[in-house]
Amino acid sequence: MEKRVLGRGLSALIPGNAGIAKEKVFESKIQQGITIIPIDNIKASKYQPREDFDNKSIEDLSISIKEKGFIQPILVRSRQGYYELIAGERRLRAAKMLKLKELPAIIKEATDLDSLEISIIENVQRENLNPIDQARAYKRLADEFDITQDKIADTIGKDRATVANILRLLKLPQKIQEYVSRGTLSMSHARALLSLSSATEQTRLCTKVIKNDLSVRDTERYAKTWLSPKKKKISEKDPNLTSVEERLSQALGTKVKIVRSKKGGKIEIEFYSDKDLENIITLLKSDS
């Protein structure tokens, strides 16, 4: 089975030459697979993974469209009586800002899953999605379509560990997630906060990071000193646990934590859906 990779880009999904100037696009109703459709007949997709749009960037895009035309058409799917947007939300908003009545589009047959996957791929390629929007989109793939982390990783061209780390951001308090969404807090800072066990500690350190403009390394140092006594004791008791956890995490593609006790201990393996659990069980059986 052919592997789908991010590097192919949307060009693999769009027939013909997408780089057509505005005047060429509007010469006829259909040209090289591109159709001119009324803007009023286009509805936003419920599968748009991006929640925040920068009005300034859309205004800049509208100026570019006015001067050079549409470099790439939007992608839609036909519904009963209207078209649903799959990719090109910023282009659609810019067209509305220019008060255009119609715009070039490619009509594609697509399922709900196809629509969400294409939207995610486009936004990830253009680096339009902040880490929280990415996490929510991946979670939606897992929850609504029962997609495993392996399949998500394959679809977007990332490794499974990266997908798992992004999903973990949703465990942070809502306020911290907002900071990450706005770019006030980097994903690396957020990952350092995740090492703390309580939302109170995470919020407290987050405030300190923003107020003092702490580096990621300094944030990690503070997080280590704020760890609960139990965790700190375990860490000091067996420094080899971290290495074992990392090897297990790499093998299973998800976060693994080993907790020691006087008579033994336990291994905690994170999963985000029933499919993920089944996949982990399969991996464990295959190594037995």
PyMOL commands that set and color helices and strands:
alter all, ss='L'
color gray80, all
select helices_A, chain A and resi 6-8+10-12+22-25+39-41+55-68+89-97+112-125+131-145+149-156+160-171+174-182+187-193+199-212+216-225+229-237+240-252+274-286
alter helices_A, ss='H'
color red, helices_A
select strands_A, chain A and resi 30-31+34-38+42-43+74-79+82-87+102-107+256-261+264-269
alter strands_A, ss='S'
color yellow, strands_A
deselect
rebuild
show_as cartoon
